[in-house]
Amino acid sequence: GGMKISIVTVAYNAEATIAAAAASVVGQWQDGFELEYIIVNGDSTDGTLAALEPYRDGITRVISEPDRGLYDAMNKGIAAATGDVIGILNADDAYAHDGVLAAVAKRFGATGTEALYGDLDYVAKDGSGRVVRRWRSGKMEPRSFLQGWMPPHPTFFLARYMYAMHGGYSLKLQSAADYELMLRMLYKHEVSATYLPDVLVKMRTGGVSNASWENRLRANREDRRAWRMNGLRPMPWTLVMKPLRRLGQWMG
């Protein structure tokens, strides 16, 4: 009873990792909340759907059809969701323990917040679970986004009606649409948010730190565009600090 949480996972040729993601969702203790799990499969040509078979009972709905990319698929999942709160778990991520959603539901209930975010561990790609880097969000302050801050998107939960009020993911951006959405919700519209200081998600990483300068510049352009699209002005240092903040986390 109580709150209903919808989790959306977008899968495209995710055969190698989708089972671990799905297992981490359907294995959540449903303590004080009801779970709705939606998979949006973008016409995968591999064994993605077969890999989901063992978890089929815990999956509320599978949407299988072509889409215009990751963020379009996320928007489809959000549109199909009926929960009070929506979280998005990538196909190669997993919840860190089986009490994550119970803790999220409890915190939403206790605070009446409209958004929640937590911490994330980057783990080795090989599936060993070895922690490579840690991302500790810390509490958001009014100026956090200006200082290059953002929460880890897989730990971001939002009241469903906020998507109806302020829109979903922008298809104008290639990779920064999650940043743009969080910037729009938390900074522009000042949606109330609470920090849950716990590792909520384990994210598989492929040498993020080795991302080329070319990729970094493209990302910087997209980040800049995310501010412009919202009629917001970053500080001169905001978008320089954004990757540096994360670098500092990784060294830690």
N, C-alpha and C positions, 0 to 999 in steps of 0.2 A: 504493500500500500504506500501511501504518501506520494512522493515525487516520482515522475517518470523521466528517465534519462535516455536520450537517443544517442547512440554512437554510430557514426558513419565511417566506413572504410572504403576507400576507392582502390580498386584493383585493376591493373592492366599488366597482363603477363607477369604475375607476381607469384607464380607457382612455388618458387623457392622459399618465400617468407610468409605467405598469407596464412598458412596453418598456425604458425606461432602467434601471429597477430590475433586471429580468430579465437584461438585457445585462451589467450589472455583476457579476451572480452567475455566469452561465455563462461569462463571460470570465475568471474567476479562473484563474491558473496552478495546476494541481493538482500541486503540488510537495510530496510527503511526506504527502499526505492524499487521501482519496476524498470526493467531493462528493455529497450527496443534496439535491436541491432540491424542496421541496414548496410548491405554491401552493394556498391555500385561498380559493376564490372564492365569495362569499356571494350567489349568484343575481343576478349583475350583469345589468342590462338594457341596458348599452351595449356597446361593442366590446372589452371587456377581454380576452376569450378570443381574439379575432381578432388583437389586438395582441401576444399571446404566441406566435402561430404560428411566427414566425421563430426562436424560441428553444426550440421544443418538444423538440428532441433533447436539450437540456441539462436539461430539467425531468423529474425522476423521477416525479412524481405530481401530478395536478391533482384536488383535491376540490372539486366544485361542488354546493352545496346550501344551502338557507337555514340561517341560524344566529341565535343570540341576541346578535348584535353582535360587535364587534372581538375582545374577550377570549375569548369562546366559540370564535371561529374560530381564535385563537392556540392555545388548548388542544387543538383538533382536530388542528392541525398537529403539535403536540408529541406527541400520542398516536400519530400516524401515523409519526413519525420513528424511525429505527433507528440514528442516529449515536451516537458517543461523546459528542459535544458538540453543543449546539443554539444557533443564533443566529437572531434574528428581525429581518428587514429589512422595513420598511414599504414599501408600494407607491409612495410618493412620495420614497423615499430611494434612495441608490445607494452602493455601496462606492467609496471614494475613489481606489483604484488596483487594479491586477489582482494584486497580491501580498498583499492584506489577509488572506485566509484561510490562505495559506501561512505568514504570520508568526504568525497565531493558533495554527495547528497546531503550529508549531515551539515557541512559548512554552508551550503546554500540555504538550508532550512534555518540554521541558527542566525545567519546574518541578513537574510533577505536581499543578498547581493544579486546583481544582474550578470556578473561575470566572475570567473575564477581562473587562476593560473597557478602553476607550481614549478617544481624543479625537474630537471631531466639529466639522465646519464647517457653519454654516447658509449655504445659498446662495439666491440670488434665485429666486423662483417661476417666472420666465420661461424657465428652462432654460439660461440663459447660463453657469451655473456660477460667477457672480460671488459671492465670499464676502461675506456681510453681517455675520455675527458668528462668533466662535470660542468653542467650549466646550472648555476644557482641564481634564481631570478632576483631575489630580494624584493622588498615591498616597493610598489610603484608610488612615486611622489608626483606632484603636479607637473614638475619639469622633467621627469624621467625621459620621455621621448625626445626632448630637446638635447639630452645628454647622450643620445645614441642608444638608449635602452629599448628593449622589446622583450616580451615573455616568449618562452619556447612554444610555438604554435601547437604542437601535439598535446600540450598540457592546458590549452585554453578551452574553457567551457563557457558557453554563452546562453542566456535565456532565449528561447526560440523566438519570442515576439520581437526581439531586437533585430533579427534578420528581416522581419516584416517591416519594421520601422525604418531601418537604416540601410537595407539592401544586403545582398550576398557578396560573393567574391567577384572581383572585376576580371573580365576576360581580356582587358586591355593590357594586362601585365603578364609576362612569361613566368617569372619566378618570385616576384615580390608581392603577389596578391594577398598572401597571408599577412605579411607585414602591413600592407595598405589597409586590410580589413581591421586589424587590431588598432592601428593608428586612428582610423576613422571612428571606431567604437569608443576606445578608451580615452583618446586625447581630444578629438574633435567634438564628439557628442558627450564626453564625460560620463559614460556609462559606469555605474558603480562596480568596483572590482575588489576582490579579496585574494590575498596571497596565501596559499596552502604550502607551508614550508616542508615539503616532503618530495622525494623523488617519485613522480607519478608515472613517468614513461622511460623506457629504455629504447634508444634510437640507434639503429645500425648505421655506422658511418663508413664511408669510403674516403679516406684521407682528405677531409674537408680543408685542412690547412694547406694542402698542396694546390688548391684551386688557383688557376692561372691568373695573371694580372689582367688578362683580357676579360675573363669571367668576372673578376672583381670590379673592373670598370663598368661592365654591362650591369652588374648588380647595383653599383652606385648610381648609375643613370636611372634605373628602375626605382630605387629608393627615393631619389629626388622627385621623380614623377609622382610617386605615391603622395608626397606632401602637396605638390602642385595641384593634383586632381581634387584635393580637399580644400583648396584655397588657403593652405597653411604655409607658413614660412619657417623653414628650419634655421637654426643658428649656423654660422659659417662652419662650425666644427662638428655639427650633429652627425653628418653622414660620413665623416672621417672617423669619428669615435665609434660608430656602430660596429664595424668589423673589429676594431681594436678592443672594444669591451669584451667581445667574445673570445678574442685571442688571449686576453688576460684570464678569462675563465679557464681556457684550455690549459694554460701554463700551471694553474693552481693545483 
